[in-house]
Amino acid sequence: MVLEDEFKSGYECRDCGGTGHTDIVCPRCKGTTFWKADQDRGACPDCEVGTSDGRKSLGYVICPSCKGTSGVIVIPDQAKRRPCTGKILSKGADVTEFKVGSRVMYTNYTGTDFEILGGIKLRIMLDHDVMAEYKRLKPDGDRSVSTGAITKELQEHGIAT
């Protein structure tokens, strides 16, 4: 069983992290998403975003940078790719190649996916569906990871010579 990583397109708003709002509760609806906290009055106009066919109230003050769009490019849900990396949460007794806690890569549509309470996305797959185990490299100070650092890290793990 693999815990699926969260999808990130790389185009999320840098100020709100792609949520479309600040962490400040909307003063008009007080976080209820209804105008003056009354469901019969409908959606709160101060924290409502979206087009006429997909409007929603956020319950928080809208991000001033992205105006509630969450990012530079809006990608429809049906067009989003699924993550293809995750962390192994449990494994069968016959699996010897991987350990619980390993980070792995797999093809986009492998295994059976399901969502449990709280929106946590899991996948169950066969061990031969895993393409590779990987390790996140540590950046060298505040600079981005250099090619030399990557080569050194791979040599330490016996992957490169």
N, C-alpha and C positions, 0 to 999 in steps of 0.2 A: 504494500500500500504506500503510495507516494502522495505527499502533500504538495499540491500544485502551487508554483510561485504566482504572484499577482501579475496580471498583464500590465505592461507599461509600454506605450508607443514611443516615448521619447519626446513627444510634442506637448506634454502636460504643462500647464501654467506653472511658472517657477515660484510665484508668490503663494498660491494656494495648494500646490502639489497635485492639481487636477481635481480637487473637490468642488470648485466653483464658488466657494464661500470662505469667509474668514472664520475664526473660532468664536466670534462674538454673536450671541443669540440675538435674533431679530427683535428690536424693541416693540414693534407693533403686534406681532403674533406671539411673542415670548416663547418661540421655539415650537409652537403647536402646528405651524404651517397654515393655520386658518386665520382669516382677517379678524383682528381684535380677539383672538383665541376662541371664536365662536364658529363651530363647524357649519351652522346654517348659513353663515355669511359667505362661505366659499374660501378660495385660496387667498393667501395674504399677498396683496399687490407689491409690497416692499421687497419681499424675498422670492418672488415668482420669476422663473426663467424659462426659456424655451419658446418654440413656435406655437401657433394656435393648436396644432394637432398633438403636441407633446409638452404642454406646459406642466411645470411642477414647482411647488414651493419648497424651499430648502430649510427654512426654520432658522437660518443664520443670515447675517449681513452678507450680501453678494460681494465677491472679490472685485475690487475696483480695477484690477489689471485686465482680467479676462471677461469681466461683466457676466460671470456665471456660466460661461461656455466651457470651462474647465481646461481649455487649451487653445493652441493656435489652429489646429485642424480638428474638426469634428468627424469622428469615424463612427458610422452606424454600427450598432451592436452585432448585427448579422454579418458584418464585414470584418470584424475583429478576429485576428488569429488567436488561437489559444496558446498559452505558455507551453514550452516544451522542456522546461527544467523543473526540478522539484527536489524534495528531501524525502528519503526513505523513512517511513514511520514504523513499519513492521515488515517482516518477511517470513516466508514459509521455511520449514525445517530443511528442505532440500536445497535451498538457495545458499551457495557457498561463495559466490563471486562478490557479493556486496554486503555491507554492514548497515545496521540501523543507524541513521544519522548521516549517511553518505549523500552527497549532492549528485544528482544524475541528470543526463539528457536523454530524451526519447523523441520519437516522431510525434507530430502534431495530433494524430488521430489514433494512437495506440491505446490499448486497454479500454476499460470501462470506467467512465467518470461519473461521479455523483456528488451531491452537495448535502452536507449535514447541517444541523442547527447552527445558526450564526453565520451562514454563508460560506463555510469552510469547504473548499473544493478538493476532493480526493480522487485518486485514480488507482484502480487495481489493474496490474499488468503482469505478464509473465517475465521472468528474469531475462529471457533472450530478447525481449522487446526494448530493453535498455541499451542505448547506443554507446554511452560512455559515462564514466564517473568523472567528476571534475572538482577542482578546488579553486576558490576565488583567490586571486593573487593580491598581495598587499601592496598598495601604492608606496613609492619611495618618497617619504615626506609629504609635502603638499603638492608636489608635481604629479603629473599623470604617470602611469606605469610605463617605463621605457622598455625598448626591445631587449636591451642587455639584462634588465631585471627579469623579464619573462624567460629568457634563455637560461639564466642562472637558476631560476625556480624549477624549470623543467629538468635541468641536469641533476639537481638535488633529488628529484623523485625518479631518476632513471629513465625519463621519457626521451630526452635528447642527449646527444653526445657532443 
